[in-house]
Amino acid sequence: MEGSTKRPRPNMFLLKNKENGDFNQYWYSKDTIEFMKNQVEKHSKSCAFLSTPSIYFSLKDKDIKGNSKVFDYDKKFYKDPNYVFYDFNKPEDIPTDLEGVFDFVVIDPPFVTEEVWTLYATAAKYLLAEDGKILLSTIDEREEFLKETLGVDKKTFRPSIPNLVYQYSFYANYEDEEFDEANPEIPEFD
Ligand SMILES: C[S@@+](CC[C@H](N)C(=O)[O-])C[C@H]1O[C@@H](n2cnc3c(N)ncnc32)[C@H](O)[C@@H]1O
C-alpha cells in the first residue's frame, strides 16, 4: 500500500532476555545474530552453541534447531528441550552421548583469557565430528593462540555487541564470502 511503512521485525530473543551481568551476558546485535544464524543454517545440520544462546534461539530452520543443542550456565533456558547445562570449567561433564555428533560449533565465552579459551577448545573438539566447522568471537589479541589451538582465522566481517566495550572479531576455520566485507554496523576509524 502506498505510503505504508513496514516496521523491521524485532528479534524475540533480544526482546525477551535482558542481559544478566552475573553471567557476563552480552548479546550480539539483531543484525549480527541474523548474520550468524545464516552462517549456521547455510553450513550446518547439527550445531553446538557454546555460550551463544541468542543464535540458537533465533534459528528459523526447525530441522537444524531440532538437531542442535544450546550449552549454557544460565538455567533460565532449561525449559528448552535442547538446553544442556554447561560450566566451561568442567568440559569433562559434557554428556558422553554428545561426543562427536555436531558438524558446527559457535562459541562466545564470558571471559577471553587463554586459560578459558583452552577449556572451550577442549569442549569444542569433544563435541565436533571430523572436519567440523567453527565460528567464534573474541578479542584480536587471541589470533595466534586460536590459530594454534583451533585452526581458526580472523575474518574481516566483525560482530556488533552493543553493550561490550571491546570490539571483538570473528574467527572461523572455513571460508565464506560473507566474511570478506566489513560489517556496516561497526564504525571504522582508520
Ligand atoms: C559474553 S556472553 C556471550 C553471548 C553471545 N554473545 C550471544 O549473544 O548469545 C557469555 C555467555 O556465557 C554464559 N556463561 C556464563 N558463565 C558461564 C559458565 N561458567 N559456563 C558456560 N557458560 C557461561 C552466559 O550465560 C552467556 O550466555
The ligand as a Gaussian input file, in Angstrom:
#p B3LYP/6-31G(d) Opt

LIG

0 1
 C       29.668000     -12.872000      26.539000
 S       28.145000     -13.795000      26.676000
 C       28.012000     -14.452000      25.034000
 C       26.596000     -14.364000      24.498000
 C       26.541000     -14.231000      22.992000
 N       27.193000     -13.020000      22.558000
 C       25.104000     -14.251000      22.500000
 O       24.626000     -13.198000      22.001000
 O       24.455000     -15.310000      22.574000
 C       28.688000     -15.160000      27.652000
 C       27.747000     -16.335000      27.731000
 O       28.364000     -17.317000      28.601000
 C       27.415000     -17.803000      29.522000
 N       28.169000     -18.227000      30.727000
 C       28.433000     -17.505000      31.845000
 N       29.155000     -18.251000      32.718000
 C       29.347000     -19.472000      32.126000
 C       29.997000     -20.670000      32.531000
 N       30.613000     -20.786000      33.725000
 N       29.998000     -21.729000      31.695000
 C       29.381000     -21.625000      30.468000
 N       28.745000     -20.521000      30.027000
 C       28.737000     -19.451000      30.849000
 C       26.451000     -16.652000      29.722000
 O       25.195000     -17.084000      30.232000
 C       26.370000     -16.057000      28.310000
 O       25.393000     -16.705000      27.532000

